[in-house]
Amino acid sequence: MQNPKLKFNSVDQLTRLLLKKIKLNQSGRLMVGIAGAPGSGKSHICSYLLKKINHSVKQLDVFEMDGFHYDDRILKNKKLIKRKGSPETFDVKGLKSFLIRLKANKENQVVVPIFDRKLELSRASAKIIKKKIPLIITEGNYLLLNKKPWSDLQNYFDLTIMIKSSQNTLSKRLTERWKSFNFSKEIIKQKVFENDLPNAKYVYENSMTADIEFTN
């Protein structure tokens, strides 16, 4: 990747920038894409932005790439169950179809899927995003990949952000994440070192240059 246009290390910096863009924008809905490795803190950052930006009036909503995970039955048939979370285990065209609708913002509401981590599956029609929301953040590991069909998603973002974290930081966070599910040490090791961290490396080596690089 080339050098990004801006480098941030504070969520407050990002909050101020997005609030400014909402205020200045007169041309319709703003679409922001936040990408990053598994465990880089995308969901945490989005939760913070939701709280800060929506503290008085709701101006922001979050649309999650994870809602487009293939079901485990499909992954087992494709022999991809151990690679769940890698680029080939998502319905990219389904994700793209919702981005088109959200970007156009011609419907009173768009009902989107979400991924339920407790159930380890996607729940269809689980969240409503209303027309009046001026800023949508789409978050997911592979939104900035430079390979088809992922690279087609670039057309629907007005601003892109890459969350960067060190491998050591990612390893610690991911281990703690899987521990919370009460998996055995062997399963945690497999998930972190044979799937999550290779996916993280793939994200950082094969993504387009973002407008903003955020160190977390």
Summary of the structure (lengths in Angstrom):
residues: 216
radius of gyration: 16.9
end to end distance: 18.1
largest distance: 52.8
contacts: 659
relative contact order: 0.24
helix: 44%
strand: 24%
